[in-house]
Every structure is written in C-alpha cells, then in structure tokens.
C-alpha cells in the first residue's frame, strides 16, 4: 500500500505568523465589530475565544450568530497580493517531490485564499486532492465529524497527518492516523507520534 500524506496549509507548508495572520486577524476583528457594534478589544477577545473553543472563529460565529460563512470568508481573507506575506517552507518543492506517496491538502482556509497561496508556493502539482473549509461545509478541523467525512471522501485508510495545531492531530489520532506535529515545543503530547521542527525533517521519517 502506497503511503498517504495529509498536509495542513497555514504554518505547515508556509509561515503566516510574520505578516499574513495579523492582517487576517484584524479583518476578523473588524467584521465582529461591525456585526456586534462593539469595540476592537471586545471583538478581539471574541475572535480568540471562538478559535480556542470551536477550532475556528467562523465556527463560533455561525453557531452563536448564524453568520453567513461565505460573506465572512470573502471579507476576512481578501488579500490583494501574497508576494510579501507568504513565506514557503524552505525547499518545499524538493520536499514534496521527494516524498513518495499520495499527498492531500486538508485546510480550514477558504478555497480562493488557499489556491492563491498554493500557486504562490508553486506546489499545486504535488497534491492529488485539495480540501478547503467549503469542502467541510464550514465545519473544519478539529471536528471529529469533519475528520470522519474527510477520510471517507478520499478513502483514506492509513496515512500520516502533518499539522502545526495539536488539537487537529489529537482528532486524527482517534481515527488511527499517524500524527506529525510541526513545532519548536520541548514537549510532545502522547497523541503526537512524531515531532519535527520544520518541514525538511519529514524526509527523515520512515514511510508507513
């Protein structure tokens, strides 16, 4: 059986923390401010609370305020240019080309945003499937329902899942997926099978 690799996008295949995420976070704060007529401080607190509680700010807004997800994503992820905002993982094309097996992208990011980043990183040809938040009917990671649906859709029986978010890996482990955490943390939770500091280290991990 050939290996299957499932990859997250943001902060896994590229770095968002330097420039991109702060812009999106501000756009989300503005959206929440306009929605609830509150100041930025309160909006920021809600954004963070929903992200921690539900796995995404969008999911919290849908649950509590019935927000239109398409409207939210269009307004918060509208980026004119990724040129100075997206920093692909070092040697990313060589890594994906060298890594044997099928590769599937599983991201909570919206389609247009994700496709723009993938194109900017020049990695669109390495994935057999691209799974966006729309593909999850806006119920993304770390939802067990989302993971179950994802695995069934692409008929994944055995795979390695690479993500920077522990909660997403914790869910994947419940379905028997090998978990690989990209992190500089000194600690490794029991549900994480392997911890790597950067994407390049994945080539040293043995294939299933």
N, C-alpha and C positions, 0 to 999 in steps of 0.2 A: 504493500500500500504506500503510495507516494505521500510525502509529508504535506500538511496543510498549515499555512501560517496566516493568522488573523492579526491585522495591524490596526491600531488606533491611528489617528492622524495628528492632531494638535499635541505638541510637546512629546511626540513619539517619532514621527518622521520629519518634523521640523520644530523649531523653537518659536514659541509665541510670546514668552514672558517678557522679552525685551521691549517690544513695541506694539504688537498686534492686539494682544489681550487687553491691555489698558484702554485702547480705543474702543473695543467692543464692550468692555465693562461700562465705560462712560455712556455709550449709546443705550445700553440696557438701563442704566440709571435714569437717563433722560426719558426713556419710554415709560418706566414705572412712575416717574414724577408726573408726567402728563396724564397717565392713566388714573392715578390716585390723588392728584393735586396735593402732593407732599414735597418737602424739600429734598435736596440731593442726599443729605446724610441719612434720612429715613429710607430713601429709595435704595441706597447702597446696602443698608442693613437687611432689607427685604431680599435683595438680589443674592447676597451671601447666604442668608438663612435658607432660601429655597434651593440653592445649589447644594448645600450640605444636607438638607432634609430629603430632597427629592432626586438629587443627582444632576439636576439642571434647573436653572431659573425658569425656563419656559414651562417645564412640567408643573412647577409650583403656581405659576400664573394661570395656566389652563385650569388647574384643579380649584383654585381659590377665586378666580375672577373670570373664568371662561374666555380668556384672551384668544383671539384668532391667531393661531400659530404662524400662518403664512405672513400675516401682517407684521408680527413681531420679528420674525427672522429676516424679512426684507429690510426692515428699518434698522435692525441692530447689526446686521452682517454686510451692509452695503459698504464695500471698500473700493475706492477708485483704482488704486494700484497696490500690488503686493511687493513691488520691487524693493522698497527699503524696509519692509515689515516682516518678510518671511525669510527665515534662515534655515535652509535644508540641513538635515543631519550630514555630517562630514562623510564624504564618499558614498552617499546614499544610492546612487545609480549602480555603483560597483557592488554594493552590498546586496541589493535586490536582484541584480543579475546573477550573482554568485550563489545566492541562497537557493537550493533546489526545492522544488515542490510548488504547489499552488499557493497563491497569495490573494487574500481577500481583505479589503478595507472595511472596517466597521467603526463608523464615527457618529458622534452626536451632532456633527456640524451639518448645516443645510447644504443642499446639492450644489447650488451655484458657487457658494463660498469654497466648498471642498474641491470642486473641479478646477477652480481658478488656482488654488494652491498646488494641486497635483500637477497642473500644467506648468506652473512656475518652477516647480522642483524637477520637471521633466521625468516623471515616474509613471505616467498614465499607462504605459505599455506593459508594466510589470504585474498588474492585477487582473485576475480573471473576473472579479466581481467588485462592485463599489456599492456599499450600503450606507445610506445617509439617514439623517433623522426622519426625513419624509418616508423612507423605506420602513421605518419602525413605527409609522403612524404617530410620530411625535412622542412616542414613549421609548426613549433611548436607554442606554446604559445608565446605571447598573441594574435596571429592572430585570427580574428573572423571566418575566413574560417576554420581554424584548429579546433576551438571550436565547430562550427556547425557540422563539419564532425565527430568529436569525439562523440558528443551527439547522433547523428543519428546512428552511428555504433553500439553503445551499448544500443540504445533505451532508453536513459535517459530522463525522463520527469520532474522529480523532484529530487533534490539532494542537498547535501552540499559539497562545494569545499574548501579544506584546502590547503593553499599555503603561502609561505613567500614573494612572489612577488606581489605587489599591482596591477601592470599592468595586470597580469593574472586574478586576481579577478575582475578587472574592466570589462574585456571582459565577464567573466562568468555571471556577474550581468545583462548584456544586454540580456542574454538568460533566465533570471528568476531563475538562480541558487543561492541558499543561499551561501554567501561568508564568509569564516572564515580565518582571517589573523593571522599568527603566527609572532608576532613582539613585541619588547620591546618599541616601539614608544609610546609617550604620546598622539599622535593624531590618530584619526580614520576617514578616508575618508567616505563620505556618502555612497559610493557603497560597503563598508565593513559592513556586518551585525553584525559580532561578532569579537572581537579581543582577542586572547589568547597569553600568554607569552610563553607557552610551550605546547607540545602535550598532557600532562597529563590533562590539563584543559578541553580538549574536552569531557571528560566523564561527565562534569557538564553541558554541553549544551544540552538542550532538543531536542529530536528527532522530525523530521518533522512530 
